[in-house]
Amino acid sequence: MKPNLPALPPVPKLSVIVPIYNERNTAQAALDAITSKRISGWTIEVIVVESNSTDGTREIVQEYGHLPHVRILLQERARGKGHAVRQGMESASGDVILIQDADLEYDLADYEALLKPLQAGSHTFVLGSRHGSHRWFIRKFDEQALHAFALNAGHWFFTALIDVSLGLTLRDPFTMYKVFRRECLAGLRFESNRFDFDWEILIKLVRKGHIPIEVPVRYTSRSFKEGKKVSMFRDPPGWIWAWLKYRFQPL
Protein backbone atom coordinates (compact mmCIF):
# COMPACT_ATOMS: atom_id res chain seq x y z
CA MET A 1 0.00 0.00 0.00
CA LYS A 2 1.35 3.43 -0.98
CA PRO A 3 1.90 5.70 2.03
CA ASN A 4 -0.57 8.57 2.12
CA LEU A 5 1.41 11.69 1.25
CA PRO A 6 0.00 15.05 0.16
CA ALA A 7 0.08 15.93 -3.52
CA LEU A 8 3.16 17.67 -4.84
CA PRO A 9 2.85 21.47 -5.19
CA PRO A 10 1.84 22.87 -8.61
CA VAL A 11 5.48 23.59 -9.41
CA PRO A 12 7.51 21.04 -7.44
CA LYS A 13 11.20 21.34 -6.73
CA LEU A 14 13.69 18.62 -7.67
CA SER A 15 16.94 18.21 -5.72
CA VAL A 16 19.61 16.51 -7.83
CA ILE A 17 22.38 15.16 -5.62
CA VAL A 18 25.72 14.64 -7.39
CA PRO A 19 28.43 12.82 -5.43
CA ILE A 20 31.74 13.24 -7.23
CA TYR A 21 35.28 12.01 -6.60
CA ASN A 22 38.19 11.69 -9.03
CA GLU A 23 36.09 12.13 -12.18
CA ARG A 24 38.32 14.56 -14.08
CA ASN A 25 37.63 12.90 -17.43
CA THR A 26 33.85 13.25 -17.22
CA ALA A 27 33.22 15.97 -14.60
CA GLN A 28 32.90 18.96 -16.92
CA ALA A 29 30.68 17.25 -19.50
CA ALA A 30 28.51 15.75 -16.77
CA LEU A 31 28.15 18.96 -14.80
CA ASP A 32 27.47 20.99 -17.94
CA ALA A 33 24.59 18.64 -18.71
CA ILE A 34 23.27 18.43 -15.15
CA THR A 35 23.37 22.16 -14.43
CA SER A 36 21.74 23.03 -17.76
CA LYS A 37 18.94 20.48 -17.38
CA ARG A 38 15.47 22.01 -17.35
CA ILE A 39 12.15 20.21 -16.83
CA SER A 40 8.85 21.81 -17.73
CA GLY A 41 6.76 22.45 -14.61
CA TRP A 42 9.65 21.88 -12.20
CA THR A 43 12.34 23.94 -10.51
CA ILE A 44 15.71 22.29 -9.95
CA GLU A 45 18.48 22.63 -7.39
CA VAL A 46 21.77 20.80 -7.95
CA ILE A 47 23.78 19.77 -4.90
CA VAL A 48 27.32 18.69 -5.79
CA VAL A 49 29.21 16.90 -3.04
CA GLU A 50 32.92 16.84 -3.88
CA SER A 51 35.04 14.48 -1.76
CA ASN A 52 38.49 16.10 -1.98
CA SER A 53 39.57 14.54 -5.26
CA THR A 54 43.26 14.12 -6.04
CA ASP A 55 43.01 14.48 -9.83
CA GLY A 56 41.78 18.05 -10.25
CA THR A 57 38.07 17.30 -10.08
CA ARG A 58 37.56 19.72 -7.19
CA GLU A 59 38.80 22.64 -9.25
CA ILE A 60 36.39 21.73 -12.06
CA VAL A 61 33.49 21.50 -9.60
CA GLN A 62 34.23 24.91 -8.10
CA GLU A 63 33.74 26.54 -11.50
CA TYR A 64 29.98 25.93 -11.14
CA GLY A 65 29.61 27.62 -7.77
CA HIS A 66 28.40 30.89 -9.31
CA LEU A 67 25.23 29.33 -10.68
CA PRO A 68 22.23 30.35 -8.54
CA HIS A 69 20.64 26.89 -8.50
CA VAL A 70 23.88 25.04 -7.69
CA ARG A 71 25.17 24.35 -4.20
CA ILE A 72 28.65 22.90 -3.77
CA LEU A 73 29.59 20.96 -0.64
CA LEU A 74 33.32 20.35 -0.22
CA GLN A 75 34.31 17.40 1.94
CA GLU A 76 37.65 17.33 3.72
CA ARG A 77 38.32 13.74 2.70
CA ALA A 78 36.82 10.92 0.70
CA ARG A 79 34.57 8.70 2.82
CA GLY A 80 32.68 6.94 0.05
CA LYS A 81 29.78 7.60 -2.28
CA GLY A 82 27.20 6.75 0.37
CA HIS A 83 28.61 9.31 2.77
CA ALA A 84 28.55 11.98 0.06
CA VAL A 85 24.94 11.20 -0.86
CA ARG A 86 23.91 11.31 2.80
CA GLN A 87 25.43 14.77 3.18
CA GLY A 88 23.67 15.89 0.03
CA MET A 89 20.31 14.61 1.28
CA GLU A 90 20.72 16.55 4.51
CA SER A 91 21.05 19.75 2.47
CA ALA A 92 18.29 19.02 -0.02
CA SER A 93 15.26 21.32 0.05
CA GLY A 94 13.35 19.84 -2.88
CA ASP A 95 10.05 18.00 -2.83
CA VAL A 96 11.72 15.15 -4.74
CA ILE A 97 15.29 13.86 -4.52
CA LEU A 98 17.20 12.28 -7.40
CA ILE A 99 20.68 10.77 -7.17
CA GLN A 100 22.94 11.43 -10.17
CA ASP A 101 26.53 10.30 -10.70
CA ALA A 102 29.01 12.30 -12.77
CA ASP A 103 30.36 9.41 -14.84
CA LEU A 104 28.12 9.75 -17.93
CA GLU A 105 26.74 6.20 -17.64
CA TYR A 106 23.13 7.38 -17.44
CA ASP A 107 21.09 9.63 -19.75
CA LEU A 108 19.59 12.81 -18.27
CA ALA A 109 16.87 12.67 -20.90
CA ASP A 110 15.22 10.03 -18.69
CA TYR A 111 14.45 12.51 -15.88
CA GLU A 112 10.97 13.26 -17.21
CA ALA A 113 10.00 9.57 -17.29
CA LEU A 114 11.41 9.00 -13.80
CA LEU A 115 9.45 11.91 -12.34
CA LYS A 116 6.15 11.09 -14.03
CA PRO A 117 4.89 8.52 -11.43
CA LEU A 118 5.79 10.89 -8.60
CA GLN A 119 4.04 13.86 -10.16
CA ALA A 120 0.99 11.72 -10.92
CA GLY A 121 0.84 10.72 -7.25
CA SER A 122 0.79 6.99 -8.03
CA HIS A 123 4.15 6.26 -6.37
CA THR A 124 6.54 7.83 -3.87
CA PHE A 125 9.68 5.93 -4.96
CA VAL A 126 10.99 5.27 -8.47
CA LEU A 127 13.96 3.22 -9.70
CA GLY A 128 15.54 3.73 -13.11
CA SER A 129 15.98 0.18 -14.38
CA ARG A 130 19.04 -0.43 -16.51
CA HIS A 131 17.27 -3.42 -18.05
CA GLY A 132 15.58 -1.20 -20.60
CA SER A 133 14.68 -2.79 -23.94
CA HIS A 134 14.49 -6.19 -22.23
CA ARG A 135 18.24 -6.46 -21.68
CA TRP A 136 19.28 -9.33 -19.43
CA PHE A 137 22.85 -8.12 -18.96
CA ILE A 138 23.43 -4.51 -18.00
CA ARG A 139 27.22 -4.48 -18.32
CA LYS A 140 29.36 -5.20 -21.36
CA PHE A 141 33.07 -4.41 -21.24
CA ASP A 142 34.79 -5.04 -24.58
CA GLU A 143 38.21 -5.41 -22.99
CA GLN A 144 37.14 -6.96 -19.67
CA ALA A 145 34.53 -9.57 -20.58
CA LEU A 146 35.24 -11.72 -17.52
CA HIS A 147 34.75 -8.77 -15.19
CA ALA A 148 31.47 -7.93 -16.91
CA PHE A 149 30.26 -11.53 -16.56
CA ALA A 150 31.12 -11.58 -12.85
CA LEU A 151 29.31 -8.30 -12.23
CA ASN A 152 26.23 -9.40 -14.19
CA ALA A 153 26.07 -12.73 -12.35
CA GLY A 154 26.49 -10.99 -9.01
CA HIS A 155 23.76 -8.54 -9.95
CA TRP A 156 21.23 -11.33 -10.46
CA PHE A 157 22.25 -13.12 -7.26
CA PHE A 158 21.92 -10.00 -5.12
CA THR A 159 18.70 -8.98 -6.88
CA ALA A 160 17.18 -12.36 -6.03
CA LEU A 161 18.29 -11.93 -2.43
CA ILE A 162 16.55 -8.55 -2.21
CA ASP A 163 13.40 -9.70 -3.97
CA VAL A 164 12.88 -12.86 -1.95
CA SER A 165 13.60 -11.25 1.39
CA LEU A 166 11.40 -8.19 0.79
CA GLY A 167 8.67 -9.78 -1.30
CA LEU A 168 9.52 -7.74 -4.40
CA THR A 169 9.88 -8.44 -8.11
CA LEU A 170 12.54 -5.89 -8.99
CA ARG A 171 15.05 -6.35 -11.79
CA ASP A 172 17.50 -3.57 -10.90
CA PRO A 173 17.31 -2.59 -7.21
CA PHE A 174 20.88 -1.25 -7.22
CA THR A 175 20.52 1.34 -9.96
CA MET A 176 21.99 4.76 -9.30
CA TYR A 177 18.72 6.39 -10.36
CA LYS A 178 16.80 6.36 -7.10
CA VAL A 179 14.11 9.06 -7.14
CA PHE A 180 11.80 9.61 -4.18
CA ARG A 181 9.66 12.07 -2.29
CA ARG A 182 11.71 13.82 0.39
CA GLU A 183 9.04 12.87 2.95
CA CYS A 184 10.10 9.24 2.47
CA LEU A 185 13.19 9.98 4.57
CA ALA A 186 11.20 11.12 7.61
CA GLY A 187 12.15 9.19 10.73
CA LEU A 188 14.97 7.31 9.03
CA ARG A 189 18.67 7.52 9.87
CA PHE A 190 21.33 6.42 7.40
CA GLU A 191 24.88 5.34 8.15
CA SER A 192 26.39 3.55 5.14
CA ASN A 193 29.40 5.16 3.48
CA ARG A 194 30.16 3.10 0.40
CA PHE A 195 27.99 1.33 -2.16
CA ASP A 196 26.20 -0.45 0.68
CA PHE A 197 24.18 2.76 0.89
CA ASP A 198 22.20 1.47 -2.12
CA TRP A 199 21.11 -1.46 0.01
CA GLU A 200 20.39 0.61 3.10
CA ILE A 201 18.18 3.21 1.45
CA LEU A 202 16.28 0.66 -0.66
CA ILE A 203 15.57 -1.68 2.25
CA LYS A 204 14.58 1.09 4.64
CA LEU A 205 12.25 2.83 2.20
CA VAL A 206 10.57 -0.46 1.28
CA ARG A 207 10.15 -1.41 4.92
CA LYS A 208 8.45 1.95 5.48
CA GLY A 209 5.95 1.07 2.77
CA HIS A 210 7.46 2.93 -0.19
CA ILE A 211 7.35 0.17 -2.81
CA PRO A 212 9.25 1.34 -5.89
CA ILE A 213 8.14 1.23 -9.48
CA GLU A 214 10.83 0.56 -12.09
CA VAL A 215 11.10 2.82 -15.13
CA PRO A 216 13.44 1.75 -17.99
CA VAL A 217 16.41 4.07 -18.53
CA ARG A 218 19.28 4.22 -20.98
CA TYR A 219 22.61 3.04 -19.62
CA THR A 220 26.15 2.61 -20.94
CA SER A 221 28.41 1.02 -18.36
CA ARG A 222 32.03 1.99 -18.14
CA SER A 223 34.67 -0.61 -17.31
CA PHE A 224 37.18 -0.69 -14.50
CA LYS A 225 39.80 0.59 -16.93
CA GLU A 226 37.53 3.55 -17.59
CA GLY A 227 37.17 4.38 -13.90
CA LYS A 228 34.45 2.18 -12.37
CA LYS A 229 34.96 2.40 -8.61
CA VAL A 230 33.04 -0.56 -7.19
CA SER A 231 35.38 -3.26 -5.88
CA MET A 232 34.63 -6.86 -6.87
CA PHE A 233 36.28 -8.13 -3.70
CA ARG A 234 35.83 -5.44 -1.05
CA ASP A 235 32.21 -4.47 -1.65
CA PRO A 236 30.20 -7.75 -1.88
CA PRO A 237 30.83 -8.80 1.74
CA GLY A 238 29.65 -5.35 2.79
CA TRP A 239 26.48 -5.79 0.75
CA ILE A 240 25.70 -9.08 2.48
CA TRP A 241 26.24 -7.44 5.86
CA ALA A 242 24.05 -4.49 4.84
CA TRP A 243 21.28 -6.89 3.82
CA LEU A 244 21.43 -8.75 7.13
CA LYS A 245 21.58 -5.57 9.16
CA TYR A 246 18.99 -3.38 7.48
CA ARG A 247 16.53 -6.12 6.57
CA PHE A 248 16.19 -7.47 10.10
CA GLN A 249 17.10 -4.74 12.61
CA PRO A 250 14.34 -2.39 13.83
CA LEU A 251 13.89 0.72 11.72
C-alpha positions in Angstrom: 0.0 0.0 0.0 1.3 3.4 -1.0 1.9 5.7 2.0 -0.6 8.6 2.1 1.4 11.7 1.2 0.0 15.1 0.2 0.1 15.9 -3.5 3.2 17.7 -4.8 2.9 21.5 -5.2 1.8 22.9 -8.6 5.5 23.6 -9.4 7.5 21.0 -7.4 11.2 21.3 -6.7 13.7 18.6 -7.7 16.9 18.2 -5.7 19.6 16.5 -7.8 22.4 15.2 -5.6 25.7 14.6 -7.4 28.4 12.8 -5.4 31.7 13.2 -7.2 35.3 12.0 -6.6 38.2 11.7 -9.0 36.1 12.1 -12.2 38.3 14.6 -14.1 37.6 12.9 -17.4 33.9 13.3 -17.2 33.2 16.0 -14.6 32.9 19.0 -16.9 30.7 17.3 -19.5 28.5 15.8 -16.8 28.1 19.0 -14.8 27.5 21.0 -17.9 24.6 18.6 -18.7 23.3 18.4 -15.1 23.4 22.2 -14.4 21.7 23.0 -17.8 18.9 20.5 -17.4 15.5 22.0 -17.4 12.1 20.2 -16.8 8.8 21.8 -17.7 6.8 22.5 -14.6 9.7 21.9 -12.2 12.3 23.9 -10.5 15.7 22.3 -9.9 18.5 22.6 -7.4 21.8 20.8 -8.0 23.8 19.8 -4.9 27.3 18.7 -5.8 29.2 16.9 -3.0 32.9 16.8 -3.9 35.0 14.5 -1.8 38.5 16.1 -2.0 39.6 14.5 -5.3 43.3 14.1 -6.0 43.0 14.5 -9.8 41.8 18.1 -10.2 38.1 17.3 -10.1 37.6 19.7 -7.2 38.8 22.6 -9.2 36.4 21.7 -12.1 33.5 21.5 -9.6 34.2 24.9 -8.1 33.7 26.5 -11.5 30.0 25.9 -11.1 29.6 27.6 -7.8 28.4 30.9 -9.3 25.2 29.3 -10.7 22.2 30.3 -8.5 20.6 26.9 -8.5 23.9 25.0 -7.7 25.2 24.4 -4.2 28.7 22.9 -3.8 29.6 21.0 -0.6 33.3 20.3 -0.2 34.3 17.4 1.9 37.6 17.3 3.7 38.3 13.7 2.7 36.8 10.9 0.7 34.6 8.7 2.8 32.7 6.9 0.0 29.8 7.6 -2.3 27.2 6.8 0.4 28.6 9.3 2.8 28.5 12.0 0.1 24.9 11.2 -0.9 23.9 11.3 2.8 25.4 14.8 3.2 23.7 15.9 0.0 20.3 14.6 1.3 20.7 16.6 4.5 21.0 19.8 2.5 18.3 19.0 0.0 15.3 21.3 0.0 13.4 19.8 -2.9 10.0 18.0 -2.8 11.7 15.2 -4.7 15.3 13.9 -4.5 17.2 12.3 -7.4 20.7 10.8 -7.2 22.9 11.4 -10.2 26.5 10.3 -10.7 29.0 12.3 -12.8 30.4 9.4 -14.8 28.1 9.7 -17.9 26.7 6.2 -17.6 23.1 7.4 -17.4 21.1 9.6 -19.7 19.6 12.8 -18.3 16.9 12.7 -20.9 15.2 10.0 -18.7 14.5 12.5 -15.9 11.0 13.3 -17.2 10.0 9.6 -17.3 11.4 9.0 -13.8 9.5 11.9 -12.3 6.1 11.1 -14.0 4.9 8.5 -11.4 5.8 10.9 -8.6 4.0 13.9 -10.2 1.0 11.7 -10.9 0.8 10.7 -7.2 0.8 7.0 -8.0 4.2 6.3 -6.4 6.5 7.8 -3.9 9.7 5.9 -5.0 11.0 5.3 -8.5 14.0 3.2 -9.7 15.5 3.7 -13.1 16.0 0.2 -14.4 19.0 -0.4 -16.5 17.3 -3.4 -18.1 15.6 -1.2 -20.6 14.7 -2.8 -23.9 14.5 -6.2 -22.2 18.2 -6.5 -21.7 19.3 -9.3 -19.4 22.8 -8.1 -19.0 23.4 -4.5 -18.0 27.2 -4.5 -18.3 29.4 -5.2 -21.4 33.1 -4.4 -21.2 34.8 -5.0 -24.6 38.2 -5.4 -23.0 37.1 -7.0 -19.7 34.5 -9.6 -20.6 35.2 -11.7 -17.5 34.8 -8.8 -15.2 31.5 -7.9 -16.9 30.3 -11.5 -16.6 31.1 -11.6 -12.9 29.3 -8.3 -12.2 26.2 -9.4 -14.2 26.1 -12.7 -12.3 26.5 -11.0 -9.0 23.8 -8.5 -9.9 21.2 -11.3 -10.5 22.2 -13.1 -7.3 21.9 -10.0 -5.1 18.7 -9.0 -6.9 17.2 -12.4 -6.0 18.3 -11.9 -2.4 16.6 -8.5 -2.2 13.4 -9.7 -4.0 12.9 -12.9 -2.0 13.6 -11.3 1.4 11.4 -8.2 0.8 8.7 -9.8 -1.3 9.5 -7.7 -4.4 9.9 -8.4 -8.1 12.5 -5.9 -9.0 15.1 -6.4 -11.8 17.5 -3.6 -10.9 17.3 -2.6 -7.2 20.9 -1.2 -7.2 20.5 1.3 -10.0 22.0 4.8 -9.3 18.7 6.4 -10.4 16.8 6.4 -7.1 14.1 9.1 -7.1 11.8 9.6 -4.2 9.7 12.1 -2.3 11.7 13.8 0.4 9.0 12.9 2.9 10.1 9.2 2.5 13.2 10.0 4.6 11.2 11.1 7.6 12.1 9.2 10.7 15.0 7.3 9.0 18.7 7.5 9.9 21.3 6.4 7.4 24.9 5.3 8.2 26.4 3.5 5.1 29.4 5.2 3.5 30.2 3.1 0.4 28.0 1.3 -2.2 26.2 -0.4 0.7 24.2 2.8 0.9 22.2 1.5 -2.1 21.1 -1.5 0.0 20.4 0.6 3.1 18.2 3.2 1.4 16.3 0.7 -0.7 15.6 -1.7 2.3 14.6 1.1 4.6 12.3 2.8 2.2 10.6 -0.5 1.3 10.1 -1.4 4.9 8.4 2.0 5.5 6.0 1.1 2.8 7.5 2.9 -0.2 7.4 0.2 -2.8 9.3 1.3 -5.9 8.1 1.2 -9.5 10.8 0.6 -12.1 11.1 2.8 -15.1 13.4 1.7 -18.0 16.4 4.1 -18.5 19.3 4.2 -21.0 22.6 3.0 -19.6 26.1 2.6 -20.9 28.4 1.0 -18.4 32.0 2.0 -18.1 34.7 -0.6 -17.3 37.2 -0.7 -14.5 39.8 0.6 -16.9 37.5 3.6 -17.6 37.2 4.4 -13.9 34.5 2.2 -12.4 35.0 2.4 -8.6 33.0 -0.6 -7.2 35.4 -3.3 -5.9 34.6 -6.9 -6.9 36.3 -8.1 -3.7 35.8 -5.4 -1.0 32.2 -4.5 -1.6 30.2 -7.7 -1.9 30.8 -8.8 1.7 29.7 -5.3 2.8 26.5 -5.8 0.7 25.7 -9.1 2.5 26.2 -7.4 5.9 24.1 -4.5 4.8 21.3 -6.9 3.8 21.4 -8.8 7.1 21.6 -5.6 9.2 19.0 -3.4 7.5 16.5 -6.1 6.6 16.2 -7.5 10.1 17.1 -4.7 12.6 14.3 -2.4 13.8 13.9 0.7 11.7 
